[in-house]
């Protein structure tokens, strides 16, 4: 066995509980004999498959071995992965893949192409049925890049490469578009990146959240939420404070940072979080942020994970690019919120203005419950802006601003009109959010 084979196995060993991995079909070899391929046959045909445990949860794993024929995909290589999907589907267990592949095996030509297609088809077919986690641990290029993009959760090890077209084939390109940094921050394909140890720790954390089994909570149901006054500008900070044992895993944290998506448990129940984060003091919806939120709500709906939206939004991002993309992105996010059949609770933390708020899982869009802090501002627009529009020649703007702020710019007014179900104190937020979700169970 070469060093890379050890590396392929080491990735599995790093992920799974000690001594829990059971390898399957280890003696499979390639059937093709063209181009002297028969002389290069080695057991495993470039991919290790099997099952094991993560904190006692059954998972099925494949790890491509770049030391055997470059980890390329051929007929038997693909059949091993397909058999793994079949077994996982029968028992409803997650599939986890470590991708380190030189592409389609040229010696097998069309057979290899069809084999790649069969793996991609299977991944697409079971999406939303069994969870799929893919980790790009080495090279992943061309058509194979669809596989991590199809996954429910995508991870990438520093130094690995993910691309459709190799960076050096892109005219005038001065960026490593295949790098983990680019895919995490610019492309938005990757949920979590880092060293192998960091990535497998995050993968284990995600597996602890799905499937959505209710576990006995070790955190106090009535624990007071602390310090939310200083955290309301960032949904990730709010979610962390509310979560059981303050454990919140943010997904795609490097991409569209103005929109937060992630998973946590509340009283032992997995909850998806979608929320806003102020960027340079501004709370807005962007096209990429809405697309990110839409994909995440869709994921939660597929796996019956309730959603908590943590709202702090005042406007839409302003630029020419946004005018091209925002309407469709807003429609996409709106459609996901409306179509989702899971319980949906909205928490307004700081401000909720205009149609940007309406599209952020408001009561009118189908939120089952809407909570707000009594300090939150809720209305058609900020009082100062409204006053400029409503005043005559600007002479009475100050007086109108004061009246508007009292009458039309507060969570209390919105609650009086039935748009908010309950005003909650910051300290009691965790208790009421848990009670709200438990009502639907």
C-alpha positions in Angstrom: 0.0 0.0 0.0 1.3 3.5 -0.9 1.2 6.5 1.3 -1.9 7.9 -0.3 -3.8 4.6 0.4 -2.9 5.1 4.0 -4.1 8.7 3.7 -7.4 7.5 2.2 -7.9 5.2 5.1 -6.6 7.8 7.6 -9.4 10.2 6.6 -11.9 7.5 7.4 -10.2 6.7 10.7 -10.1 10.4 11.7 -13.8 10.7 11.1 -15.3 7.6 12.7 -15.4 6.3 16.2 -12.4 4.2 17.1 -12.4 0.7 15.6 -15.9 1.1 14.2 -15.1 1.0 10.5 -16.0 -2.2 8.5 -14.6 -2.2 5.0 -16.6 -3.8 2.2 -15.6 -5.1 -1.2 -11.9 -4.6 -0.6 -10.9 -7.2 -3.2 -12.8 -5.6 -6.1 -10.5 -4.8 -9.1 -11.0 -3.2 -12.5 -12.4 -5.4 -15.3 -11.0 -3.4 -18.2 -7.7 -4.7 -19.7 -7.1 -2.1 -22.4 -3.8 -0.1 -22.4 -2.2 -2.7 -20.1 -4.6 -1.8 -17.4 -4.6 -5.5 -16.3 -1.0 -5.1 -15.1 -2.0 -2.2 -12.9 -4.8 -3.9 -11.1 -4.8 -3.4 -7.3 -7.5 -4.4 -4.8 -10.1 -1.6 -4.0 -9.9 -0.1 -7.5 -9.1 3.3 -6.1 -11.9 3.7 -3.5 -12.4 2.3 0.0 -16.0 1.8 1.1 -17.7 0.6 4.2 -19.7 1.6 7.3 -19.0 2.8 10.8 -20.2 5.0 13.6 -20.0 8.6 14.6 -21.0 9.0 18.3 -22.9 5.8 17.8 -24.8 6.9 14.7 -24.5 4.6 11.7 -22.9 6.1 8.6 -21.7 4.8 5.2 -18.4 6.1 4.0 -16.3 6.1 0.8 -12.8 7.5 0.5 -11.1 7.7 -2.9 -7.5 6.5 -3.1 -5.3 8.6 -5.4 -2.5 6.0 -5.2 -4.5 3.5 -7.2 -4.9 4.7 -10.8 -5.0 8.3 -9.5 -8.3 7.6 -7.8 -9.9 7.8 -11.2 -13.5 6.7 -11.7 -14.0 3.6 -13.7 -16.8 0.9 -13.9 -16.0 -1.1 -10.8 -14.9 2.0 -8.8 -18.4 3.5 -9.5 -20.2 0.3 -8.8 -18.6 0.2 -5.3 -19.9 3.7 -4.6 -23.3 2.8 -5.9 -23.5 -0.3 -3.7 -22.7 1.9 -0.7 -25.6 4.2 -1.6 -27.9 1.2 -1.9 -27.0 0.0 1.5 -27.4 3.5 3.1 -30.8 3.9 1.4 -32.1 0.6 2.8 -31.4 1.7 6.4 -31.8 5.4 6.0 -28.3 6.3 7.0 -26.1 9.2 5.8 -23.5 8.8 3.1 -20.2 10.5 3.6 -17.6 10.8 0.8 -13.9 11.8 0.8 -13.2 13.0 -2.8 -9.6 12.7 -4.1 -9.9 11.8 -7.8 -8.0 12.3 -11.0 -11.2 12.4 -13.0 -12.6 9.9 -15.5 -10.4 6.9 -16.1 -9.2 7.4 -19.7 -8.4 3.7 -20.3 -12.1 2.9 -19.8 -13.4 5.8 -22.0 -17.2 5.8 -22.5 -17.6 3.1 -19.8 -15.9 5.5 -17.3 -18.0 8.4 -18.4 -21.2 6.5 -17.9 -19.9 5.3 -14.5 -19.4 9.0 -13.5 -22.9 9.8 -14.7 -24.4 6.9 -12.7 -22.8 8.1 -9.4 -24.1 11.7 -10.0 -27.5 10.3 -10.9 -27.7 8.3 -7.7 -26.6 11.3 -5.6 -29.3 13.5 -7.2 -31.9 10.8 -6.9 -31.5 10.3 -3.1 -31.2 14.0 -2.3 -33.6 14.8 0.5 -34.0 11.1 1.3 -30.8 10.4 3.0 -28.3 13.0 4.1 -25.1 13.4 2.0 -21.9 14.9 3.3 -19.0 15.3 0.8 -15.5 16.4 1.7 -13.1 17.5 -1.1 -9.9 16.1 0.4 -7.7 16.2 -2.8 -8.5 16.9 -6.4 -12.1 17.2 -7.6 -12.5 18.6 -11.1 -14.7 18.7 -14.2 -18.0 16.9 -14.0 -17.2 15.4 -10.7 -17.5 18.9 -9.1 -21.3 18.3 -9.4 -21.1 15.7 -6.6 -20.0 18.0 -3.8 -22.4 20.6 -5.1 -25.3 18.2 -4.9 -24.4 17.2 -1.3 -26.4 18.5 1.6 -23.2 19.6 3.4 -19.9 20.2 1.6 -16.5 20.4 3.3 -13.1 21.1 1.9 -9.6 20.5 3.2 -7.0 23.3 2.9 -4.8 22.5 -0.1 -7.4 20.5 -2.0 -8.8 21.7 -5.3 -12.4 22.0 -6.5 -13.0 23.2 -10.1 -15.0 22.8 -13.2 -12.3 24.3 -15.4 -8.7 24.3 -14.1 -7.7 27.8 -13.1 -4.8 27.9 -15.6 -7.3 27.4 -18.5 -9.3 30.6 -17.7 -8.0 33.5 -19.8 -6.7 36.4 -17.7 -7.3 34.6 -14.4 -5.0 35.6 -11.6 -6.9 33.8 -8.8 -6.7 30.2 -7.7 -10.4 29.5 -8.3 -10.0 25.9 -7.3 -8.8 26.7 -3.8 -10.7 26.1 -0.6 -10.6 29.8 0.2 -12.2 30.8 -3.1 -14.8 28.0 -2.9 -15.7 29.0 0.7 -15.7 32.8 0.4 -16.5 33.5 -3.3 -18.3 30.6 -4.8 -20.3 29.6 -1.8 -20.0 25.9 -2.6 -18.3 24.9 0.6 -20.0 24.9 4.1 -16.8 24.4 6.1 -13.1 24.4 5.2 -9.9 24.0 7.2 -7.4 21.3 8.1 -8.5 17.7 8.0 -8.9 17.6 11.8 -11.0 20.8 11.7 -13.1 19.5 8.8 -13.8 16.1 10.4 -14.7 17.7 13.7 -17.4 19.8 11.8 -18.6 16.7 9.9 -19.1 14.9 13.2 -20.9 17.9 14.6 -23.3 18.0 11.6 -23.9 14.2 11.9 -24.9 14.9 15.6 -27.6 17.2 14.3 -29.0 14.9 11.6 -31.0 12.7 11.2 -33.3 14.8 13.3 -33.5 12.5 16.3 -34.7 14.1 19.5 -32.1 13.6 22.2 -32.3 14.3 25.9 -31.1 17.9 26.4 -28.3 18.5 28.9 -29.0 22.2 29.1 -31.6 23.9 31.3 -34.9 24.4 29.4 -35.4 27.7 31.3 -31.9 28.9 31.2 -31.8 32.7 31.0 -30.3 34.1 27.8 -27.4 36.4 28.7 -26.0 39.4 27.0 -28.3 39.5 24.0 -28.3 43.3 24.1 -24.9 43.3 22.5 -25.5 40.4 20.1 -28.7 41.5 18.2 -26.7 42.7 15.2 -25.5 39.2 14.4 -27.9 36.3 14.2 -25.1 33.8 14.7 -24.3 35.3 18.2 -28.0 35.2 19.1 -28.4 31.6 17.9 -25.3 30.6 19.9 -26.7 32.1 23.1 -30.1 30.3 22.5 -28.7 26.9 21.6 -28.4 23.9 23.9 -25.0 24.2 25.6 -24.5 27.3 23.3 -23.4 25.0 20.4 -24.3 26.5 17.0 -22.7 25.4 13.8 -22.7 28.1 11.1 -22.7 26.8 7.6 -21.2 28.7 4.6 -20.0 31.3 7.1 -17.5 32.7 4.6 -20.0 33.4 1.9 -22.7 36.1 1.8 -21.9 36.9 5.4 -24.9 39.2 5.7 -27.1 36.0 5.8 -26.5 33.5 8.6 -27.4 29.8 8.1 -26.7 27.0 10.5 -27.9 24.3 12.9 -28.4 24.0 16.6 -30.5 22.0 19.1 -33.2 23.5 21.3 -34.2 21.2 24.2 -32.7 18.3 22.2 -34.5 19.1 18.9 -32.5 20.1 15.8 -33.4 23.5 14.6 -32.3 25.3 11.4 -31.4 29.0 11.8 -31.7 31.6 9.1 -30.9 35.2 10.1 -29.4 38.5 9.3 -25.9 39.9 10.2 -25.1 43.6 9.9 -22.2 44.4 7.7 -20.5 47.7 8.4 -23.5 48.7 10.5 -26.0 48.0 7.7 -28.8 45.4 7.8 -29.8 44.4 4.3 -30.9 41.6 2.0 -28.6 40.8 -0.9 -29.0 38.5 -3.9 -26.4 36.0 -2.8 -27.7 36.1 0.8 -31.3 35.3 -0.4 -30.1 32.4 -2.5 -28.1 31.1 0.4 -31.1 31.3 2.7 -33.4 29.8 0.1 -31.1 26.7 -0.3 -30.9 26.3 3.4 -34.7 26.5 4.0 -35.1 24.0 1.2 -32.6 21.6 3.0 -34.5 22.0 6.3 -37.8 21.3 4.6 -36.4 18.1 3.0 -35.3 16.7 6.3 -38.2 18.1 8.4 -36.0 20.4 10.4 -38.0 23.3 11.9 -36.7 26.8 11.1 -36.0 29.8 13.3 -35.5 33.0 11.5 -33.6 35.7 13.4 -34.6 39.0 11.8 -32.8 42.3 11.7 -33.2 43.9 8.3 -33.9 47.4 7.1 -33.4 47.5 3.3 -32.1 45.8 0.1 -28.5 46.1 -0.9 -28.1 48.9 -3.5 -26.0 48.5 -6.7 -26.5 47.8 -10.3 -25.6 44.1 -9.9 -28.3 43.7 -7.2 -30.9 45.2 -9.6 -30.1 42.4 -12.0 -30.2 39.6 -9.5 -32.3 40.6 -6.5 -35.8 40.1 -7.8 -35.2 36.5 -8.7 -33.3 35.8 -5.6 -36.0 37.4 -3.4 -38.6 35.3 -5.3 -36.5 32.2 -4.7 -36.3 32.8 -0.9 -39.9 33.8 -0.7 -41.0 30.6 -2.5 -39.0 28.4 -0.1 -40.4 30.1 3.0 -44.0 29.8 1.7 -43.7 26.3 0.5 -41.9 24.9 3.6 -44.3 22.7 5.6 -42.1 22.6 8.7 -42.7 24.7 11.8 -41.4 28.3 11.3 -40.8 30.8 14.0 -39.6 34.4 13.4 -37.7 36.4 16.1 -37.3 40.1 15.5 -34.3 41.2 17.4 -33.5 44.8 16.4 -35.2 46.2 13.3 -37.7 45.0 10.7 -38.5 47.5 8.1 -40.4 47.6 4.8 -40.7 44.8 2.3 -37.3 43.5 3.2 -38.8 42.4 6.5 -42.0 41.0 4.9 -39.8 38.6 2.8 -37.8 37.5 5.8 -40.3 34.9 7.1 -42.9 37.4 8.3 -46.5 36.5 9.5 -47.9 37.3 6.1 -45.4 34.9 4.4 -46.6 32.0 6.7 -44.5 32.2 9.9 -46.3 30.2 12.5 -45.2 32.4 15.3 -43.6 35.8 15.4 -41.8 37.0 18.5 -40.0 40.3 19.1 -38.0 42.1 21.7 -39.8 45.2 23.1 -36.8 47.3 21.9 -37.2 46.3 18.3 -38.3 48.7 15.6 -40.9 47.4 13.2 -42.6 49.4 10.5 -42.8 50.5 6.9 -39.6 52.5 7.2 -37.5 54.3 9.8 -39.3 57.2 11.4 -36.8 59.8 10.1 -37.2 58.7 6.5 -41.0 58.6 6.8 -41.1 62.1 8.3 -39.3 63.5 5.2 -41.9 62.0 3.0 -44.9 62.9 5.1 -43.9 66.4 6.0 -44.9 69.4 3.9 -41.8 71.3 2.8 -39.9 69.8 5.6 -41.2 72.3 8.1 -42.9 69.8 10.4 -40.5 66.9 9.9 -39.3 66.8 13.5 -42.8 66.6 15.0 -43.9 64.0 12.5 -40.8 61.9 13.1 -41.6 61.9 16.9 -45.3 60.9 16.3 -44.4 58.3 13.7 -41.8 56.7 15.9 -44.5 56.4 18.7 -47.4 55.3 16.5 -46.0 53.3 13.6 -42.4 52.3 14.3 -42.4 49.8 17.2 -42.8 46.2 18.0 -45.6 47.1 20.5 -47.7 48.7 17.7 -47.1 45.7 15.4 -48.2 43.4 18.2 -51.3 45.5 18.8 -52.2 45.0 15.2 -51.7 41.3 15.4 -48.5 41.0 13.3 -46.5 39.9 16.3 -47.7 37.1 18.5 -45.7 37.9 21.6 -43.2 40.5 23.0 -40.5 38.6 24.8 -37.8 39.7 27.2 -34.3 38.9 26.1 -33.6 36.8 29.2 -36.7 34.6 28.5 -36.1 34.2 24.7 -34.8 30.6 24.9 -37.7 29.5 27.0 -40.4 30.9 24.7 -38.7 29.8 21.4 -38.5 26.2 22.8 -42.2 26.4 24.0 -43.2 27.6 20.5 -41.5 24.7 18.7 -42.8 22.2 21.2 -46.3 23.3 20.6 -46.0 22.0 17.0 -44.6 18.6 18.1 
